[in-house]
């Protein structure tokens, strides 16, 4: 995964907690900064796609590795 400014590990949390925590975290960041989110909830893939569409933030990357999901979300 490429560079990021902050990392948020939501492993073990189920929907909607990863989104809620990511929203709180991204609200503290500056435009253009990138938040890396780690999740174990398979539902998070669709959730983060929807979240990006609804908030205007950019989902740069989604990756699955070793039963974990990694997201790069850029604040716009």
C-alpha positions in Angstrom: 0.0 0.0 0.0 1.2 3.5 -0.7 1.9 6.3 1.7 -0.8 7.4 4.2 -1.0 10.0 6.9 -2.9 8.2 9.6 -3.9 4.6 10.3 -7.1 3.3 11.9 -7.4 -0.3 12.9 -11.0 -1.4 13.3 -10.3 -5.1 13.4 -13.0 -7.1 15.3 -15.6 -4.3 14.9 -18.6 -4.9 12.7 -20.7 -2.4 10.7 -21.4 0.4 11.3 -18.5 0.9 13.8 -15.6 1.0 11.2 -17.4 3.7 9.2 -18.3 5.7 12.4 -14.6 5.6 13.6 -13.3 6.4 10.1 -15.7 9.4 9.8 -14.5 10.7 13.2 -10.9 10.3 12.2 -11.2 11.8 8.8 -12.9 14.9 10.3 -9.7 15.6 12.2 -7.6 15.5 9.0 -6.7 18.1 6.4 -7.8 17.9 2.8 -5.5 15.7 0.7 -4.4 13.6 3.6 -4.9 9.8 3.4 -6.4 7.6 6.0 -5.5 3.9 6.0 -8.3 1.7 7.5 -7.9 -1.9 8.6 -11.1 -4.0 9.0 -12.0 -7.6 9.5 -15.7 -7.0 8.5 -16.3 -8.2 4.9 -19.3 -5.8 4.8 -16.9 -2.9 5.1 -16.0 -3.1 1.4 -19.4 -2.0 0.3 -19.7 0.3 3.3 -16.6 2.3 2.4 -17.6 2.5 -1.2 -20.9 4.1 -0.2 -19.2 6.3 2.4 -16.8 7.7 -0.2 -19.7 8.4 -2.6 -21.8 10.0 0.1 -19.0 12.2 1.6 -17.1 13.1 -1.5 -13.9 11.6 -0.1 -11.9 9.4 -2.5 -11.5 5.7 -1.9 -8.0 5.2 -3.4 -7.6 1.5 -2.8 -9.3 -1.6 -1.4 -7.2 -4.7 -0.7 -7.9 -8.0 1.0 -5.1 -9.9 2.6 -5.1 -12.6 5.3 -8.8 -12.2 6.0 -8.3 -8.4 6.6 -9.5 -5.6 4.4 -7.3 -2.5 3.9 -8.7 0.8 2.6 -7.0 4.0 1.6 -9.4 7.0 1.9 -8.3 10.4 0.8 -10.0 13.4 2.3 -11.2 15.9 -0.2 
